[in-house]
Amino acid sequence: MTYSKFEQEILEIILGKLPEGHSAVVKPIFKNNGIVLHGLVVSNGHCNISPTIYLDYYYEEIKNGYSLDELSDLILAQYEKFALEDDFDITFFTDFEKCKDNISYKLINYEKNKELLKSIPHIVYLDLAIVFYCLIDEGTLETSSILIKNTHMEHWGIDVNELFDIASFNTPKLLESDIKNLSEIVEDIMKNKGADVTFPIEYEDESPMYVLTNKLKLYGACCILYKHLLEEFASSVKTDLYIIPSSVHEVLLVPKREEYDKEYLSELIREVNTTELSPEEVLSDHIYYYSRKDDAISY
């Protein structure tokens, strides 16, 4: 089944199952790295904000044997999970004083987002861009955020440097960092699956890797920007760090126990980005290096 046929038929089924007064349309949604997804927007007819459900992911489930009727039920269940009954107070976002405490930043790839960056405030950092967004509600942080555009910044009467200062203060508080040994994470995953796996101590000592993200594991790669975080971690392991950008959501920290072939690691990152990650989750194809002496990241 082609995607076009899938979209037409699934929309028809969903419209037939929605309660009276509801409507649904499919719109192109521009995501990170220039990816365009097909967003199903369901409206209950009286609320000024609606959840967006990406049909692309459900289309893939056709290959796993799901019927269109089953998929329509899953989509509607997802809608009901996030649907709002009351209007969203837009003054929260138009009034700078109301929203400034929720302004945060994240890291995205510069080259892959050049078109997007024309319309949003940003700061070029390495081969990346620091961009800004506003968290709407701490109870629904995983899904509720608004990307800050140039028009918003101009309406508020501030510049990108002020945005950065505000976000630098807010983000570590709203989205606390989390660093864990990779072997511990894998071990926990295996235990949750019922497997009894323990990494030998000598393995951890020889090749330690640490996952750095935030408490939501959402756009956590920006934690490398948190003030003193890398400095304190590098001090605790008593060495410089290799930083592997595993996705926009996290990075791997590798203490420099030995010299690594940077080109080999970069090639490895490119392969993982191509074969293992969703295109919109790719951060960079480069490995970074944190120097304790300079307290700086380079690539």
N, C-alpha and C positions, 0 to 999 in steps of 0.2 A: 504494500500500500504506500503510495506517495504521501509526502507530508501534506500537500495541498488537499488531497482527498481526506486524509485523517482529520485535518482541521475543520473542514466543511462538515463532516459527519459527526464529530465529537461535539461541535458547537450546536448542531441541530438537536442532538440527544440532551445536552445540558439545558438548552432553552425549554425543552419539553418537561424537564424535571424541576425547574425552578418554580418557586411559589409565585402567585399572581403579584404583579407590580415590580418584579425583578427583571433585569435585562442583562445581557452579556455581549461583549464585543471582543475581538482579538486585535491587538495593536502591536506594532514593532516597538521593542524596548531596547534601547542602546545601553549595553553593559560595558564592563571593564575590558580593555584591550581591543576595542572596536568591534566586539561581538554583538550581533543583533539577535535577540530572542523574540519568540512570539508570546506575548503576554495576554492571557485571558483576564479581562476586567469585568467583574460581576458587580452590579449596582442593585441595592435594595430599593432605590427610588426616593429615599429621603435622607441619606447620609452623604456628606460631601467628600468622603474619602472611601476608597474601595481597595481591597487587597488585589494584588496582581499574581496570577498563577501561570508559571511558564509551561506551555504545552510541549515544548521541545523534549523535556525529560520524560513526559508521559508517552510521547510518540516512540521513544526507545523501548518502552515496556511492551509494545506490540510484538517485538522480537522474542520476548520472554513468555509469550502465550496469553497475555491478558486480552480480554475482549473489550470492545469499545464501551459496552455497558458497564463492565467492571471499572474501567478507567474513569468513566464519567462519575461513578460513585466516589472514587478516590479523590477526584478533583473537587467535587462538591463538599466532601468532608473537610478538605483543606480550606476551602472558602469559609465554611461555617466556623472553623477553628480561629480564623483571623478576622472575621467580619466584625465591623463596629456598628452599634445601634444608634449612637449619637454622633452629631456633627463634630468634626475636629475644629478646635478653636484656632483659626489661622493667624490670629493676633499673636499667638505664641511665637511664630516665626517672623512676622513682620516687625514686631517690637524687639529691637536688639537687646534691651535690658532683660526681657523675659527669656531669651534663648541663649544669651552669651555663655551661661554656665554649662551649657550642653554642647558647645562647639568643640569638636575633636578633629584629629587629623588621621590620615592613613597614607600608605605608600602604594603607588602604582607605577607601571612601566612608562617611561617618558615617550619612547619612540612609538609604541603601540597605541598611545592615547593622544597623539598630537592634535587630532581633530577636536576631541573633547576638551583638551587643555586651552583651546582658543576661547572657550566660553566660561571657564572657571578659574578662580584665583589659584595659583600654585607656586611652588618654589622648586626649582630644579635641584636635585640632590643625587650626586653620582650619575648613574644612568636611569634614575628614577625621578618621580615628581611627588612632592608632598602636597596633598589636596585636603580639602576641609569639608566636613559635614556636620549636621546637627542631629544629635540623638533626641528623639521626640519624647520617649517615655521610658524610664528606667525599667519598668516592668515588662517592656516588649522591645528591648534593645536589639535583639537578634534580627528583627525585621523592620523596625521603624526608625528610619533616618532620612534626612533630606540633604542631598549634595548641594553645597553652597556654590552659587554661580556669581559671575561678575555683577549681574544686575542686583543680586541680594546685597553684595558688599557695597555697591554704590548707594543703594537705598539706605543702608545703615550708616553711611558716611565714614567708613573705615578703610584702611588699606591692608594689603596682604601681610605686611610685617606685624600689624596689630593682631590679625587673625592667627598668625603663627604663635605669637606670645600667649594669646588666650588659650589656644589649643594645646600648647606645650604645658600649660598649667593644669588644664582640665583632663586631658587624655589619661595620664598615669593614675589619676584619682578615679575616673569613671571606669577605666578599663585597666585594672591592675595587671602587671606583668606576672608571668608564670614561667619558671625555668625548671625543667625536669630532665634527668638522665634518660636518654633514648632507650637504653636497655630496660629501665624500669617501666617505661610506657609500654614497650612491646610485651614485657612480662605480664603487666596488668591486663593487656588485651587478650593474651593467650589464656590467662587464668579465667577471665570472664567467659571465654569460649569453652572452659572446662579442661584445658590442657595444663599439665604440671610442668612448667618450664622455668628454669633459673639460669641466668647467665653466670658463668664462672667469674670470680672476682678478678682474675688476671686479665680477662677480656676487657672489663671495664677500665682497668688501670692502663692497658696498652692503647686502647682506641676509644676513649670516652667521647661521646657526642651528646649534646644537650639541646633540647627543643625549647626555643623561646617563643612565647605567644602571649596572649592576654587571657583574662579569666573567661571570656566568651569564646575564645578560639576563633575570633572573627576579625579579619584584617589585623592580626597580631604581629605581622612583620614590622609594623611601625614601632614596636617596642625598642628597636635598636636606636631610636631617637630619644628615648627617655633619659633624662639627665642623670649622669653618674652610673647608670645601670651596667653598661659594658665595662666601665672603669672598675667598678666594685667586683663584678664577676671575674674579670681577668686577674684582678688582685687575689681573689680567692683560689684560683687555679695556678697562680704564679707564672703566667705566660701570656703571650699575645694570642689572638684568636683568628681562626678562619671562620668566615660567616657564609653559610650556604643558603641562598634564598629558595627554600623548598616550595613556597607558594606565597600569595599575598597574605595568608593567614598565619604563617609561622616561618622562622628561620632555624637552621641548625648552627649551633656554636661548637666549634672543634678547637680545643686547646692545641697550641702549636708545640707538639712533642717532637715533631720532625718536619723537615721541609716536604711540602706536597707539590706535585706538578700541577700548577694552576690551570694550564691549558687542558690537562686530562680531566680535572674536576669540572671545569667549565663545560667540556664536551659531555660529561656525565649528566650535568644539570640540564643541558639542552635535550638530551635523550629522554630524561624523566619528564621534562616540560612537554615534550611532543607525545609521549606514549602514556603517561600516567595521570596527568592533570587535565581538568577541563580548561579550555583555552582562556576563559575569563579569570582563572585562578593563577595564571603564570605571572610571576613578578619580574624575574630577570634570568638571563643566561650566563651571568657573570658571578664568579666567586669574589667575595670581599675579604679584606684583611683589616683587623683592628690592632693598632699599635698602642701598647701601654705608654711608651715614651711620648708619643705625640697626642695621645688620647683622641685619636681620629680614625675614621674608616676610609680606606682607599680601595681601588680595584684596578 
